[in-house]
Amino acid sequence: MSAAPSSPVVTVDLLATPKLHDADGKTLLQTKDRPSTESAAFEKRMDLLWQAIVVNDAKIAEPTFFPSVAYEIVKDIDKPRVDWTHRLMKAFARDIGKYHKELGAEPKAATLIAVEIDDGKVKWVEPGKEGNKLGYYRVTRSGIRYRDAAGAEKRLELTSLISWRGEWFVVHLHGFK
């Protein structure tokens, strides 16, 4: 019987994790700052997302996912924390596994080419839309371009990213579920 593969040690990457609280521990409020795909923090989060897909470990990519404290403030639903944990994060972990399989028999040989977000599709979503109390920027149907082990260029969908305080976060990796 072979031993189960060990998961990589996950450490908090301060560059990938933006500041969510002030000095008193109060959650910082949403801004209308337009997110950039060129920030070091965004690039680091997308690197973590890619690593998570390659090794099939969603825990690595948690900093890429819309923060739970922000979700609780944004969503106008009963028990947003429960929804975040039991619906969104479960779907995220499932989709990481699905994408890992799509990389093929040699996932570690696949290489990230680019994360592509069409700036023309970026939209400010007003409060009251999509079950939200606060507005945010949203972009749908973005993508992760990569080269598989055989050298073929392929694409994985990033279904929906939304902003919190001027930073992009994944909210639906593959499809709206």
N, C-alpha and C positions, 0 to 999 in steps of 0.2 A: 504494500500500500504506500503510495507516495504522499508526502506531506503537502498540505494546501499551500499555495503560494502566499507569501506574506504581502500585506499591503505596505506601500511606502509610508514612511513617517510623514504626517501632515503637520506642518507648522504654519502659524499665522504669518502671512506676508504683509507687512505694513504698507508696502507700496500698492499691493492689490486691494487692500481693504481701506476704503476711504473713511475719514472721520465721520462718525455717526452721532456722537454725543459731545456736548460742551464740557467744560471743566467741572461743572456741577452734576454731570451724569444725565442731563436732560437731552432728549433726542433733538438733534438739529432739524430745523424745518426745511421743507422743500424749497427749491429756488426755480427760477425760470432760466437758469444758465443752460445754454444749449450744449449737449454732450459732444465730445470730440473723439474721433477714432485715432487721433494722433497723440493722445496723452500717454505718458509712461505707465500710468495706472491701468488704462484700458488695455494697452499692449500686454502688460503682465497678466491681467485677468484672462485674456484670450490665450496666452501661453499656458496658463493653468487649465483652462478648458480643454485645450488640445492634449495636454499631458493626461488628463482624466480620461479622455476618450481612448488614448493609446493603451493605457494600462487598465481600463475599465474600473475606475474608482471615482465615483461621483464626489466623494469627500474632498478630493483634491480641488475640485472646481467650485466648492461652495462660495468662495469670494466672488465668483462671476455671477452668482445668482442674486436676484433682487433681495435686499436685506429684509429679514422678517420684521425688524422694528419699523422700517419704512412701510412695509405692506400693511401692518396694523394701523398705521396712520392714514394711508391712502385709501384702503378699501372700505366701502360703505356696506358691509355685510356682517351678519352674525358670526362671531368667532373667527376672525381673519387669521389668527395664529394657527388654529386647527386646519383651516383651508390651506395655508402656506405649507404646513408640515405634512398633512396627509393626502393632499391632492397635488400641489405644485412640485414639492420636493420629490415625492414618489415618482411622478411623471418624469422629472429631470433625471433621476437615477436610472429609471428604465430606459430613457432615451440615450443616456451615456452608454449603456450596455448595447443598445441597438446599433449605435454608431461604431462602437468598438468592433462589433461583428462585421460591419460594412467595410472596415479597413482590410479585411481578408485574413489569410493564414499567418501573415507576418506583420502584425500591427505596428511593431516597433521599427519596421523598415519604412513605414509611411512618413512623409514629411509635410509639414504645414507650409503652404505657399502664402496664403493671405486670408484674412477675415475681411469680407467685403460688405460694406453697408452703403446702400444707395442714398446719398444725402437728399436726393429729390423725393424720397419716400418718407422722410422724417416729418412727423406731424405733432403739433401740440394738442393734447387731448384735454379739453376743458373739464373742470369739476362737474360732476353729475353724469358724465358719460362713462360707459363701461363699468358701472357700479362703483365709481370712485368719488371720494370726498375732495380730493386735491387733483390738480392738473399735473401732467408730466409729458415729456416727449416720448413718442413711440415710433418704432420703425419695424416693419414686418418683412418677412421673406428675404432676409439677408443670407449670407452664406459663408461657409468655411471651405476654401479651396485647398486641396492637398494632392500630393503625388503618392500613389500606392507603391507597394514593393516592386511591382513590375514597371514602374515609371509612368503609368497612365495618370493623367490629371482627372480628378474627380471633385465632386462638390457635396457637402452636407448642408442641410438647411438650418438656419437660425430663425425659427419662426417669428419670435417676437422679443424685442429688447425694449425696455423702458428706462427712463432716466430717474435718478435720485440725486439731487444737488449737483447737477452738471456732469454726471457719470452714467455711462450705459451699463445696464445689467440684463442678463438673460432672464426671461420670465417663462417662455415656452421654447424649448430647444427644438422639438420636432412635432409640430401640430399643436392645435389648441385642445387640451384635454382637461 
